[in-house]
Amino acid sequence: MTTAKRDTYTPETLLAVAVDVFNERGYDGTSMEHLSQAAGISKSSIYHHVTGKEELLRRAVSRALDGLFAILDEPGAQDGRAVRRVEHVTRRTVEVLMNELPYVTLLLRVRGNTGTERWALERRREFDQQVSRLLEAAVADGDLRADVDIRTATRLLFGMVNSLVEWYRPQPEGSVERDQLADTVVRLAFEGMRAGR
């Protein structure tokens, strides 16, 4: 890598490289030397931007978590019947996953071995619990079946959404596959849970 390119290296581009390496090697299997080689810059240049690889991990999983939690503040997640709100949250979760695929992939792979990983797992649980509460409200409204265990339904819902990281490959915005994927997930998830079926 030339000196000119090193001068243009930013914390954001460094983060993107780190996420790719973490996803390829695993966080525990990645050293600062691996990051240095992948970025094409010295370890001291990396330390100019961050305190170490755990800071890179925290920035990466924060990006994914911030995207997910922002969904809960959107009007579609706040207004209307609970079933419509949980459908909105599900649809937007798929969209965030598609838009932030490497970051969400990394978030889903953390195991709790470091303080940052434990923090990320706790935040994921908090997001899941908020979705569970929406599902419970939709059942109470009579829009979703009362004979479906909410904890199981939440796990199955996120199991389906999270499995996308294993096979989804980024598509250009506006592509038919990309536009239809979130709708397909919502339809598959909620048609079977609708009350009166």
N, C-alpha and C positions, 0 to 999 in steps of 0.2 A: 504494500500500500504506500502511496506517495505521501510526502509531507503535506501537500495541499489537501489531500483527503483527510488526513489526521486533523488538520485545522478545522474542518467542517464537521467533525464528529460531535454529536450533541448527546445530552442525557437521554433523549427520546430514541435516537438511533441505537445507542448502547443498550437501552432497555429492550428494544426489539431483538437484538442479537442475543442478549442474555435469555430471553424467553424461548427463543428457538433452541438454544443449547440446553436449557433446563428441560424442555419437552423431549429433546432427543436423548439426553444422557440421564435424566432424572436430576432433581435438585441435589440430592446427597452425592451423586456421582459426578458432579460438576465442580471443578476447581477454578480458582482465579486464573490459573494457567490456561485452562480450556477456554475461558471467556476471553482472555488476552489473544489467544490464537485465532478464535472465531472472529473477533472484532478487528484483528490486524493492527492492534495498538498495544503498547506496553502495559504491564500491570499498574505501573505508577500513573499512567494516563487514565486508567479506569478509576483509580483511587482519587484522582482529581475531581471526578464526578460523584462518586459514592463512597461510603465507608467500607463496603464489602458486598459479597454476594447476597447476604440476607437483606440488605437494603434494596437490592435489585428485585429480590423476591417480593418484598413488601410492596414496592411500587407496582409490580406486575399484577399481583392479586388484588391490590387496591383498585386498579383500573377496572378489572372485571367486576369486583364487588360494587364499586361506585355506579357502574352501568346498571347493575341489577337493582340496587336500592333506589336509583333515580326513577325507575319504573313505578315504584310504589307511590311516588308523589305526582304522577301524571293524572290529569283529569279522568282518564278512562279507568284508572285504578281507584279513584276516590269517589266518583259519582255514579249513581244508578244502582240497579239491583246487584247483589253480591255475585250472582252467576255471571253477569256481564263483566264485572270488575275482574273476577278470577280468569275469565277467558282473555281479557285484555292483558293481564299480567303474564299469562302463559304465552300468548302471541308475541308480546314484546320481549319476553325472556329468550325465545327462539331467535328473534331478530338481534338481540344483543350478542347472543352466542355466535351468530353468523358474522356480525360486524367485528367482534373482538375474539375470534376463534382461538388464536394462540394463547391469549390471556385467560380465557375461560377454561381452555384445556389444562393449563397449568394450575388454575384454581381447583379444578376437579381432581388433580393428581396429588395435592398436598396431603400428607399423612399425619401431621402433628408432631414431627420430630424436633421442631424448633419453636421458639416463642411466636414467630411470625406465622408459622403453619397452624399453631393452636389458635391464634387470633383469627385467622382466615376461616378455620373450621367453625368457630363459634359464630362468626358473622354469617356463614352459610346457613347454620342452624336457625339463626334469627330470621333470615329471609324465608326459609322453609316454614317456620312457625307462622309468619304473617300470611303466607299463602294458605296454610291450614285453617287459619281463622276465617279467611274468605270462603273457603270450602264449607266450613261449619255454618257460616251465615247463609250460604246458598241452600244448604240442607234445611235450615230453620225457616227459610222463606218458602220452602216447598218446591224449589226449582231443581234440586238434585236429590237423588234417591237417598232415603234415610237408612237403607239396609247396607250401605257401603261404609266400611270403617274408614274414617277420615285419615288416620295415620297411614293406613295402607294405601289409600287413594293418593295421598300426597307423595309417598315414596314411589308409587308407580308412575305418577305424572312426571316427577323429576327424573326418574329412571329413563323414561322415554325421551324427554328433552335432553338430558345429559348424554345419552347415547349418541347424539348427533356428532359429538366431537370425534367419535371413532370412524365415521364414514363421510361426513359432509365435507365437501371441498368448495372453497369460495367461488361464488358465481358473481358476475357483474350485477350491479344494482339495476333493477328493472327487468332482469331475466325472469322468464316464466317460472323456472324451478325455484329460484330464490323467493319470488313473490308468493308462490303457492305453498311453500314448505310450512310456514307458520300457521296458515289456515288449515292445512292438512293435520298438523299436530293437534290443534284445537278441536277440530271436528272428530278425530279419532278418540281424543281424551274425553270429550264431554258428551257426545251423543249417547254413549253407553251408560253415562251416569245421570242422564236426564230423568226426572221424575215422570211417572206415568208410562214407563216402558215395560 
